[in-house]
């Protein structure tokens, strides 16, 4: 089992893994790793990320099917088309079971490497950052926006020491931010229909931490995604 540096929720794990595999190659030499090490862990984590996102896609589709089933049974008025099969992304190469075990072993090697520094550990996310939830200016959420079928967007975000986040969005040419939700468990799924039915649209998202009911810190970097009808 991975250490406390590895997030407990799947949405947070996606963010952590994307950061790890993007930055590890830059430290390969100083940490005494070889190309085979970084290639193998990249394949492992990409497979895990794929399965997390695939699971979220089927969960969302299951909710759509269940809602349509209820409408067919007890709804009022004409029905729409049956829910379509989900559009699935291209799968990465299959890897052996035990990704987290292999990740833990590699992180232990990194921590024991002569070239390892605390700065490298913080950049890779393998040490817990010091965050003061009482500081009203420092905390800044991180997240990723992923387009799902049926114009839905999944926002993965890192909770850390905070209660939750405020999720805000802009669509198309909008210039003001709309508060979508106060979310307390990653991921958040934006299930709004597009402004133009059946058309893709550009959406922008940003997050701000909540400590209890109080907004704290600064807003996240803006995440931009184009929806998939």
Backbone bond lengths (Angstrom), bond angles and torsions (degrees), N, CA, C in turn:
res aa  C-N    CA-C-N  psi(-1)  N-CA   C-N-CA  omega(-1)  CA-C   N-CA-C  phi
1 X - - - 1.459 - - 1.520 109.44 -
2 X 1.319 115.76 137.78 1.457 120.51 -179.12 1.525 110.41 -68.94
3 X 1.328 115.71 160.05 1.451 121.06 -179.46 1.518 112.53 -74.87
4 X 1.311 115.42 -174.35 1.460 120.87 -175.87 1.526 112.70 -67.68
5 X 1.322 117.41 -13.84 1.465 119.96 176.52 1.524 111.34 -67.29
6 X 1.353 116.92 -22.82 1.464 120.68 -175.82 1.526 108.05 -88.88
7 X 1.348 118.55 119.03 1.471 121.25 -174.30 1.524 112.60 -57.65
8 X 1.318 115.52 156.41 1.459 120.83 -176.77 1.519 113.11 -88.41
9 X 1.340 118.55 -24.38 1.460 120.60 -179.75 1.526 110.28 -100.26
10 X 1.328 115.98 152.25 1.464 119.81 -175.24 1.524 112.28 -67.84
11 X 1.314 117.55 -37.51 1.456 119.24 178.10 1.513 111.65 -61.02
12 X 1.332 117.10 -41.31 1.451 121.11 178.20 1.527 110.94 -69.90
13 X 1.327 116.18 -34.28 1.469 119.10 178.86 1.522 111.78 -64.14
14 X 1.329 117.40 -37.32 1.471 120.08 178.10 1.524 110.09 -59.19
15 X 1.324 117.17 -46.16 1.464 121.25 179.43 1.529 109.94 -61.70
16 X 1.329 116.47 -46.23 1.462 121.09 -179.01 1.534 110.78 -60.29
17 X 1.328 117.11 -47.54 1.466 120.88 -176.77 1.518 111.85 -66.57
18 X 1.331 117.51 -38.95 1.460 119.95 178.21 1.525 110.65 -62.65
19 X 1.319 116.60 -39.91 1.467 120.23 177.09 1.527 110.79 -65.58
20 X 1.323 116.79 -44.09 1.465 121.37 -176.11 1.524 111.57 -62.25
21 X 1.341 116.88 -48.48 1.466 118.54 -175.76 1.531 111.98 -74.73
22 X 1.339 117.24 -21.47 1.467 118.69 177.70 1.531 111.85 -77.71
23 X 1.343 117.11 -29.40 1.466 120.42 -173.89 1.530 113.97 -102.12
24 X 1.331 117.45 -23.27 1.465 119.61 -176.25 1.529 113.50 -57.35
25 X 1.347 119.86 -43.24 1.467 118.26 -178.66 1.525 113.61 -56.47
26 X 1.326 117.91 -31.12 1.458 120.59 179.70 1.518 113.58 -68.07
27 X 1.337 116.92 -18.48 1.463 121.14 179.66 1.536 112.18 -108.96
28 X 1.306 116.54 7.49 1.464 120.63 -173.79 1.525 112.26 -54.39
29 X 1.315 117.09 -51.08 1.462 120.71 -175.08 1.521 111.70 -67.74
30 X 1.337 117.87 -48.30 1.453 120.49 -175.77 1.532 111.68 -65.03
31 X 1.330 116.93 -25.80 1.462 120.16 179.99 1.521 112.98 -92.03
32 X 1.336 116.77 1.58 1.457 120.26 178.37 1.516 113.59 73.99
33 X 1.331 117.24 24.26 1.459 120.90 178.03 1.522 110.05 -92.92
34 X 1.323 115.55 165.28 1.462 121.17 176.16 1.522 108.43 -119.17
35 X 1.325 115.65 169.05 1.456 120.61 -176.70 1.530 111.60 -56.78
36 X 1.339 116.33 -36.79 1.467 119.55 -179.05 1.526 111.20 -61.48
37 X 1.344 117.46 -32.87 1.463 120.72 179.15 1.526 110.88 -65.47
38 X 1.328 115.92 -50.19 1.461 119.17 -177.31 1.524 111.82 -70.43
39 X 1.328 116.93 -34.91 1.466 119.98 178.43 1.520 110.73 -65.60
40 X 1.329 116.81 -43.06 1.459 120.84 -177.62 1.525 111.57 -66.31
41 X 1.336 117.58 -45.40 1.460 119.21 -177.67 1.517 110.67 -70.75
42 X 1.327 117.73 -31.27 1.460 120.52 176.30 1.524 110.20 -63.74
43 X 1.344 116.90 -44.11 1.463 120.60 177.78 1.528 110.65 -63.13
44 X 1.334 116.10 -42.30 1.465 120.49 179.21 1.530 111.59 -59.18
45 X 1.329 115.61 -51.82 1.455 119.27 -173.91 1.525 112.02 -72.18
46 X 1.330 117.21 -33.12 1.469 118.90 175.05 1.523 111.02 -63.46
47 X 1.328 116.83 -36.78 1.465 120.31 177.34 1.520 111.01 -65.79
48 X 1.329 116.30 -41.30 1.462 120.15 179.38 1.529 110.68 -67.05
49 X 1.332 117.21 -43.71 1.465 121.12 177.15 1.527 110.50 -58.97
50 X 1.330 116.67 -43.71 1.466 120.88 179.12 1.523 111.02 -58.18
51 X 1.331 117.27 -44.39 1.461 120.17 -177.45 1.531 111.52 -70.01
52 X 1.328 117.71 -35.32 1.467 119.86 176.37 1.529 109.87 -63.27
53 X 1.327 116.72 -46.75 1.459 120.16 -179.29 1.530 111.62 -68.17
54 X 1.334 116.62 -36.29 1.464 120.24 178.07 1.526 110.12 -64.17
55 X 1.328 116.02 -42.31 1.458 120.45 178.24 1.520 110.79 -61.01
56 X 1.348 117.20 -41.48 1.460 120.82 179.55 1.532 110.91 -65.34
57 X 1.338 116.57 -37.55 1.464 120.55 178.43 1.522 111.12 -62.00
58 X 1.339 116.39 -46.80 1.461 119.67 -179.59 1.532 111.95 -69.13
59 X 1.329 116.72 -32.44 1.465 119.81 176.38 1.519 110.35 -63.54
60 X 1.342 116.06 -44.87 1.457 120.15 178.70 1.522 111.13 -64.12
61 X 1.332 116.10 -43.24 1.463 119.66 179.42 1.525 110.95 -64.14
62 X 1.326 116.91 -38.43 1.459 120.42 177.75 1.522 110.95 -60.39
63 X 1.340 116.27 -39.06 1.462 120.19 177.84 1.524 110.84 -65.34
64 X 1.337 116.82 -40.06 1.462 120.80 178.39 1.531 110.90 -63.18
65 X 1.329 116.14 -43.82 1.470 121.06 -178.95 1.524 110.28 -65.06
66 X 1.325 116.32 -43.05 1.466 119.98 179.75 1.521 111.01 -62.69
67 X 1.347 116.63 -43.03 1.463 120.32 179.30 1.526 110.72 -62.87
68 X 1.332 117.22 -39.95 1.466 120.71 -179.95 1.526 109.76 -67.43
69 X 1.328 116.75 -38.86 1.468 121.15 178.09 1.526 110.69 -60.17
70 X 1.330 116.29 -43.01 1.463 120.24 178.68 1.526 110.41 -64.61
71 X 1.347 117.01 -41.88 1.458 120.45 179.20 1.526 111.71 -63.52
72 X 1.336 116.62 -41.24 1.467 120.40 178.25 1.523 110.28 -59.90
73 X 1.325 116.28 -39.62 1.460 120.16 -176.82 1.523 112.33 -76.06
74 X 1.322 117.78 -44.31 1.462 120.11 -168.23 1.526 114.59 -131.16
75 X 1.332 118.02 2.62 1.453 119.87 -177.20 1.513 112.74 -75.26
76 X 1.333 115.14 177.07 1.464 121.68 -179.13 1.526 108.31 -125.73
77 X 1.355 116.03 139.02 1.455 119.87 176.30 1.511 111.92 95.25
78 X 1.352 116.95 178.11 1.477 120.93 -178.63 1.522 110.81 -68.70
79 X 1.315 114.47 149.29 1.468 119.02 178.61 1.517 110.20 -92.59
80 X 1.333 116.00 159.56 1.457 121.21 173.98 1.515 109.62 -90.74
81 X 1.321 117.77 -169.39 1.466 120.21 177.51 1.524 110.55 -68.39
82 X 1.322 116.17 156.52 1.457 120.43 175.36 1.531 109.72 -60.66
83 X 1.329 117.61 148.82 1.470 119.29 177.02 1.529 111.20 -56.55
84 X 1.320 116.15 133.32 1.462 120.96 -179.11 1.519 110.22 -79.23
85 X 1.318 115.70 158.28 1.462 120.02 173.78 1.520 109.53 -62.55
86 X 1.321 117.66 145.89 1.469 119.20 179.90 1.520 111.46 -66.16
87 X 1.335 115.79 148.26 1.461 121.31 174.27 1.521 107.87 -86.71
88 X 1.321 116.26 118.66 1.452 120.31 -173.33 1.535 111.15 -99.42
89 X 1.336 116.82 140.13 1.466 119.51 176.83 1.521 110.80 -72.31
90 X 1.324 115.76 165.27 1.463 120.72 177.24 1.530 108.73 -68.87
91 X 1.310 116.36 129.55 1.466 120.48 -176.71 1.526 110.66 -76.63
92 X 1.333 117.25 141.73 1.467 120.01 173.73 1.523 110.17 -75.31
93 X 1.307 116.14 178.28 1.461 120.63 179.09 1.529 110.22 -62.05
94 X 1.324 116.14 143.47 1.457 121.98 177.41 1.527 109.37 -70.16
95 X 1.337 116.18 138.55 1.465 121.06 177.20 1.526 108.79 -122.26
96 X 1.310 116.17 165.69 1.460 121.24 178.70 1.521 110.42 -68.51
97 X 1.321 116.21 155.49 1.456 120.33 173.88 1.535 109.49 -62.83
98 X 1.333 116.31 157.04 1.464 119.73 176.39 1.506 114.44 97.22
99 X 1.340 118.04 32.81 1.461 121.43 -177.92 1.529 111.18 -60.10
100 X 1.332 117.28 -45.70 1.462 119.87 -176.18 1.536 110.76 -66.67
101 X 1.321 117.32 -35.05 1.467 120.11 176.51 1.521 110.93 -62.60
102 X 1.334 116.82 -43.63 1.466 120.12 179.51 1.526 110.98 -69.54
103 X 1.328 117.04 -36.51 1.458 120.36 176.26 1.524 110.46 -61.29
104 X 1.323 117.11 -45.44 1.463 121.57 -179.85 1.522 110.97 -59.71
105 X 1.331 116.46 -43.06 1.464 120.36 179.57 1.525 111.01 -62.86
106 X 1.338 116.94 -41.08 1.465 119.98 179.64 1.521 110.90 -67.72
107 X 1.321 117.95 -42.30 1.466 120.43 178.73 1.527 110.52 -61.81
108 X 1.326 117.39 -39.76 1.476 120.47 177.48 1.521 110.80 -62.33
109 X 1.332 117.33 -38.15 1.466 120.86 175.79 1.527 110.31 -63.33
110 X 1.327 116.04 -43.34 1.461 120.36 -179.60 1.523 110.74 -62.03
111 X 1.327 116.56 -45.53 1.462 120.70 -178.38 1.528 112.18 -62.95
112 X 1.350 116.69 -27.90 1.466 121.04 -179.09 1.524 112.84 -92.86
113 X 1.342 117.56 -4.29 1.469 120.38 -176.19 1.526 110.69 -69.21
114 X 1.350 118.42 140.85 1.476 121.02 179.13 1.520 113.15 -58.59
115 X 1.335 117.06 -30.79 1.457 120.00 -177.73 1.521 114.55 -86.33
116 X 1.317 116.47 0.64 1.467 119.67 -177.21 1.525 110.95 -70.43
117 X 1.348 116.17 140.52 1.464 122.26 173.75 1.527 108.62 -132.82
118 X 1.323 115.33 162.09 1.461 119.96 177.71 1.526 111.00 -60.77
119 X 1.338 116.94 -34.75 1.459 120.71 178.25 1.518 112.11 -62.36
120 X 1.350 115.81 -40.95 1.470 119.60 177.27 1.519 109.45 -63.91
121 X 1.342 116.04 -43.78 1.456 119.77 -179.55 1.520 112.67 -59.43
122 X 1.333 116.54 -42.58 1.456 120.23 179.49 1.521 110.93 -66.85
123 X 1.344 116.77 -38.91 1.458 120.08 -179.08 1.528 111.29 -66.87
124 X 1.320 116.58 -36.80 1.463 121.11 179.47 1.527 112.03 -81.89
125 X 1.325 116.93 -13.83 1.457 120.16 -179.87 1.508 114.71 81.73
126 X 1.352 117.16 21.70 1.470 119.62 -176.65 1.525 112.08 -101.21
127 X 1.331 116.90 8.88 1.462 122.51 167.86 1.520 106.43 -131.05
128 X 1.322 116.73 147.30 1.459 119.90 -178.38 1.519 109.61 -73.86
129 X 1.339 118.70 124.20 1.468 120.44 177.49 1.517 110.56 -69.75
130 X 1.312 115.58 149.51 1.458 120.35 177.32 1.518 108.87 -84.31
131 X 1.319 116.77 114.23 1.463 122.02 -179.33 1.517 108.55 -123.97
132 X 1.315 117.39 127.76 1.453 122.56 177.22 1.523 108.40 -100.04
133 X 1.361 117.97 105.75 1.461 119.28 -177.34 1.509 113.03 -67.21
134 X 1.337 118.25 -11.57 1.453 120.25 178.34 1.513 113.15 -85.53
135 X 1.324 117.89 -10.79 1.462 121.62 179.96 1.525 108.78 -78.70
136 X 1.346 119.26 118.71 1.456 120.94 -174.56 1.520 114.23 -80.30
137 X 1.323 118.65 -4.39 1.464 119.75 -175.40 1.514 113.52 -116.17
138 X 1.341 117.62 -27.32 1.452 120.07 -171.94 1.517 115.67 -77.78
139 X 1.351 119.24 -49.78 1.468 119.09 -169.43 1.526 112.51 -59.18
140 X 1.318 115.51 131.50 1.467 120.97 -179.99 1.525 108.01 -136.90
141 X 1.332 118.35 116.50 1.462 120.15 -178.14 1.523 112.31 -64.86
142 X 1.318 115.31 154.36 1.466 122.27 170.64 1.515 108.45 -122.41
143 X 1.323 115.92 149.80 1.456 119.02 -179.28 1.515 111.91 -167.62
144 X 1.324 115.25 174.77 1.458 122.14 175.27 1.521 108.81 -136.11
145 X 1.329 116.32 148.30 1.461 122.41 177.98 1.524 108.68 -114.04
146 X 1.336 116.32 127.46 1.463 121.85 -176.10 1.522 108.83 -124.41
147 X 1.332 117.27 126.98 1.462 121.49 177.99 1.524 109.95 -74.32
148 X 1.333 116.51 127.59 1.456 123.31 174.42 1.521 108.84 -107.72
149 X 1.338 118.50 167.64 1.466 119.66 175.75 1.530 111.51 -61.73
150 X 1.334 115.60 165.27 1.469 123.01 176.80 1.525 112.81 62.42
151 X 1.320 116.32 33.48 1.470 123.40 175.06 1.520 113.69 64.91
152 X 1.331 117.82 17.07 1.452 120.34 178.51 1.531 109.88 -90.03
153 X 1.319 115.75 153.70 1.458 121.90 179.59 1.527 108.84 -130.64
154 X 1.320 115.84 131.49 1.465 121.62 178.39 1.523 109.67 -101.54
155 X 1.330 116.41 126.39 1.460 122.77 178.26 1.527 108.40 -106.65
156 X 1.318 116.39 111.35 1.462 121.20 173.34 1.529 107.87 -92.50
157 X 1.324 117.06 133.05 1.460 119.21 -178.56 1.517 110.27 -142.39
158 X 1.341 114.95 156.94 1.468 122.04 -176.54 1.522 109.26 -98.22
159 X 1.342 116.57 121.72 1.463 121.70 -173.43 1.523 112.81 -80.67
160 X 1.326 117.46 -41.10 1.456 120.51 -179.10 1.517 111.76 58.47
161 X 1.340 117.21 -133.51 1.462 122.27 -175.90 1.523 112.89 -92.11
162 X 1.331 117.74 10.75 1.450 120.68 -170.23 1.529 112.39 -104.12
163 X 1.334 115.06 164.63 1.462 121.09 -177.56 1.522 111.65 -72.90
164 X 1.311 117.11 -40.01 1.457 121.48 -177.14 1.512 110.20 -179.96
165 X 1.323 116.02 -160.94 1.466 121.39 178.91 1.519 110.25 -137.90
166 X 1.325 114.77 155.18 1.460 122.28 166.49 1.525 106.73 -92.08
167 X 1.324 117.26 128.94 1.467 122.19 179.51 1.523 108.48 -104.93
168 X 1.340 116.32 123.16 1.460 121.85 179.01 1.527 109.42 -122.13
169 X 1.328 115.99 154.06 1.461 119.81 -176.64 1.524 111.63 -147.08
170 X 1.332 114.29 154.53 1.461 123.54 168.08 1.522 107.28 -128.15
171 X 1.323 116.49 146.25 1.466 120.94 176.88 1.528 109.52 -125.09
172 X 1.342 113.91 146.41 1.471 121.40 175.20 1.523 110.23 47.91
173 X 1.328 117.94 -122.08 1.454 121.38 -175.72 1.510 114.31 -92.24
174 X 1.324 118.99 13.69 1.460 121.09 -178.72 1.532 110.58 -62.36
175 X 1.319 116.58 142.81 1.461 121.12 179.94 1.522 112.57 -114.24
176 X 1.325 117.09 -10.02 1.463 120.63 176.19 1.524 108.86 -108.82
177 X 1.322 115.62 152.45 1.464 121.39 -178.59 1.529 110.09 -90.43
178 X 1.332 115.68 135.84 1.461 122.83 176.90 1.523 109.45 -105.51
179 X 1.323 117.30 128.64 1.461 120.94 176.29 1.527 108.46 -77.03
180 X 1.334 116.41 120.10 1.458 121.38 -179.78 1.524 112.07 -90.30
181 X 1.336 115.73 -38.35 1.460 117.61 -173.19 1.519 110.43 -170.78
182 X 1.324 115.74 160.61 1.448 123.07 159.65 1.522 105.62 -102.34
183 X 1.325 116.48 113.80 1.463 120.94 -172.64 1.529 109.23 -108.95
184 X 1.326 115.77 137.08 1.458 120.11 -174.43 1.522 113.34 -117.01
185 X 1.330 116.95 -0.69 1.462 120.28 179.27 1.518 109.04 -151.31
186 X 1.329 116.99 118.95 1.464 121.65 178.42 1.528 109.45 -72.43
187 X 1.362 117.88 143.63 1.460 128.05 3.57 1.525 112.10 -90.72
188 X 1.342 115.12 163.48 1.459 122.39 170.92 1.526 107.75 -105.21
189 X 1.339 117.44 135.99 1.461 121.46 179.22 1.523 109.32 -113.95
190 X 1.322 116.17 120.66 1.460 123.18 175.03 1.525 107.63 -86.75
191 X 1.336 116.28 107.20 1.465 121.11 -174.85 1.525 112.55 -103.45
192 X 1.334 118.27 18.19 1.458 120.17 179.34 1.528 111.08 -64.65
193 X 1.337 117.25 141.39 1.471 118.32 173.75 1.522 109.83 -70.50
194 X 1.328 118.16 158.03 1.464 120.23 179.33 1.523 111.28 -68.81
195 X 1.327 116.27 157.19 1.457 120.36 177.71 1.525 111.11 -62.75
196 X 1.344 116.84 -36.62 1.465 122.29 175.22 1.527 107.27 -111.60
197 X 1.316 116.89 115.23 1.461 121.08 -174.14 1.524 111.59 -55.03
198 X 1.340 115.76 131.52 1.454 121.32 176.30 1.503 115.86 77.14
199 X 1.332 117.98 4.03 1.467 120.70 -177.22 1.522 110.43 -110.68
200 X 1.336 117.64 144.39 1.467 119.47 173.72 1.523 110.04 -69.73
201 X 1.314 117.26 153.51 1.458 120.41 177.12 1.522 109.55 -145.79
202 X 1.311 114.68 150.88 1.461 120.70 177.68 1.525 108.23 -84.60
203 X 1.337 115.30 129.66 1.461 120.37 176.09 1.522 109.01 -124.12
204 X 1.304 115.08 145.15 1.459 122.15 177.01 1.525 108.76 -119.51
205 X 1.318 115.68 140.11 1.458 121.01 -178.04 1.527 109.96 -131.40
206 X 1.326 115.00 149.24 1.453 120.33 170.07 1.534 108.15 -146.34
207 X 1.325 115.58 158.34 1.456 122.17 -174.91 1.528 109.91 -127.43
208 X 1.328 115.73 154.43 1.464 120.92 170.43 1.522 107.73 -142.34
209 X 1.325 116.34 138.04 1.458 120.84 -176.71 1.526 111.96 -67.61
210 X 1.344 114.88 150.53 1.452 123.88 169.26 1.528 108.58 -115.48
211 X 1.319 116.25 134.62 1.450 121.74 169.77 1.523 105.63 -115.96
212 X 1.341 116.80 102.89 1.454 120.14 -166.66 1.518 108.56 68.87
213 X 1.322 116.95 -123.86 1.463 121.48 176.72 1.522 112.39 -101.46
214 X 1.339 116.79 5.46 1.465 120.94 -172.40 1.527 111.52 -103.36
215 X 1.354 118.37 125.56 1.473 120.03 173.55 1.526 110.19 -66.03
216 X 1.330 116.64 135.65 1.462 120.93 179.24 1.527 109.24 -132.81
217 X 1.331 114.98 157.40 1.454 120.75 174.26 1.509 113.29 73.30
218 X 1.330 114.71 -157.55 1.461 122.09 -176.51 1.513 109.80 -115.10
219 X 1.322 115.98 163.35 1.460 119.95 -179.54 1.527 110.65 -73.27
220 X 1.298 114.72 153.75 1.457 121.81 178.60 1.519 111.44 -68.57
221 X 1.325 116.21 169.77 1.456 120.01 167.52 1.536 108.29 -62.18
222 X 1.319 117.07 149.66 1.455 121.11 -179.21 1.532 109.84 -75.02
223 X 1.322 115.50 131.80 1.468 122.10 177.67 1.532 107.96 -103.51
224 X 1.309 117.02 128.44 1.470 122.14 -177.09 1.521 109.02 -115.47
225 X 1.337 116.29 133.09 1.459 121.02 -179.93 1.514 108.89 -145.56
226 X 1.329 116.87 147.13 1.459 122.10 174.38 1.513 108.36 -104.60
227 X 1.329 117.26 125.92 1.459 120.99 -174.38 1.529 111.69 -70.71
228 X 1.320 114.20 158.54 1.471 122.84 177.13 1.526 108.44 -111.60
229 X 1.331 119.31 112.10 1.480 120.60 -178.02 1.532 111.83 -59.51
